[in-house]
């Protein structure tokens, strides 16, 4: 793993955790070890990477310190609606960058955002993509890669829309 890849993984986990995702202590420790071995430098990183089984409870706090030291802290809006919109934009951005499978990203936008907002018009193209990809099977005339590309295009279009705070 390269240093850049390690930083991207730390950032991905930082975002996931900020939006309510859970990672076991052993995962945080392993990510820390991977980053350390990849040449990422941080005062707390070596402490995180070196935690033993009986110290695993310290991992989340040490991971947060590492994020702070590396400037990777993710600020999520305090307002629940704004936070959900921020999640949708982050997931769409990850799909467009190619770091999140469009099947997973579209499903998460549908499940974690659209459902809470009663399926807003802004998210309809991504919701349709999520359903289509979820129903797809090998007997369809359309290759799954075409549907994934359509999903990435829908995500890219979504990113051009109004910022989350301006949505209903």
N, C-alpha and C positions, 0 to 999 in steps of 0.2 A: 504494500500500500504506500502510495506517495504521501508527502506532507499535505498537498492540496486535497487529496482524497480523504485523508484523516480529518482535515478541517471541515470539509463538506459533511462528513458523517457526524461530527460533533454538532454542526449547525442544524442538520436534519433532526437529530435527537433533541436538541434545544427547542426547536419549533414544535415538534410532536409533544414534548413535555409541557410547553407553554400553553398548548391548546388542549391539555387534559390527558394526554397519552401517558401510559405507565410503562416504565422500564425497570426490570428487576435490578437490584444492586449489582449482581454478577455481570449483567450486560453493561452497566455504566463503567464498571471496573475494566472489563475487556476493551471497551471503546477507548478508555483512558490509556490502557497498555498499548493498544494499536497505534494511538496517536503519538505516544512517547517513542515507540520504536520507529515511527515514520519521521521523527525529527521535530515534532511540535514541542515548543518550549513554553512552560508555564510553571510558576512556583508550586502550585498545588497538584499539577499533573502527576508528578512522580509519587506523591502521597496517595492519590487516587489509584494509580496503577499498581501500587504495592500493597493495597489493602488485603488482609487475609480473611478467611472465613468468619472468624469471630469479630471482625471489624466492619462487616458489610453494611451495617446500619449507618455508617458514616458516609457511604458512597453518594447518596443524593446531595448532601450538603457540599461535599468536596467537588462533585461534578458542577454544581452551581458556582462554586468559587473558580473553577477552571474556566467556565464560560465567561465569568466576569473578567478574569485576567486576560483572556484572549479577545475580549470585546465581542463576544457572541451571544450576549444576553438578549433574549427576545421579549419585547414589550408587547403585551396583548392588551387591547382596550378593556377597561374595567366594565364597561357596559356589555351585557351578555349578547345583545343583538350585534353590536359592532364587532365583538370578538368572533361571532359566527361568520360574519361577512369577511373578516380578516382571514379566517381559516379557509374560506372558499377561494379567496384571491391567492393565498399561499399555495393551496393544492393545485389550482389552475396553473400557477407559475411553475410549479415543479413538473407538471405534465409537459408544458411548453419547453422547458429546459431539457426534458428527456430523463430526468432523475426520478420520475414516478410513473409507473405503468398507467396508461390511460384508463384501463379497466378499473384499477384500484382507485385512481383519483376521481373518476366520474362517480363511482359507487359511493365514495366517501362524501363527495359534495351532495349527492342525493340524500344519503342517510344522515349526515351530520349537520347539514345546513338547510337544504330545501325542505325537508320534512318539518323542521322547526318553524319555517316561515310560510308554510302552507303553499309550497311550490310557486314561488314568484316567477313572473314572466322572464326576468333577467336570467334565471337559471334553467328555463325550459329546454334550450338546446342541449345542455349537459345532462339534464334528467333523461331526455329521450335517448341520448347516447348511452347512459348507464343502463337503461332498460334494454336497449337493442343489444349491447354487448353481453348483458346478463342472459339474454334469450338465445344468443347465437349458438349454432352448432355446425358441424362439418358439412351438413347437407345443404346449407344455404349457398346461393349462387354468389354471394358477396364474401370475399375473403376477410377474415377477422382483421388483418392488417389495414385494410381500407377503412373499416369501422374505427380502428384505433386512430388512424390519421384524421378521420372526420372529428373524432373526439378532441384531439389536440388542436385542430382548427377552431372548434367551438370554445375551447379553453382560451385560446389566443384572442378570439373575439371578445369573450367575457372580460378579459383583462383590459380591454379598451373602454369598458363601460365606466359609469360613474363610480367614484370611490364608495366604499361600504357605508360611510356615515350618511350618504345622501339617499340610500335606499329606504323604502318603506319598511 
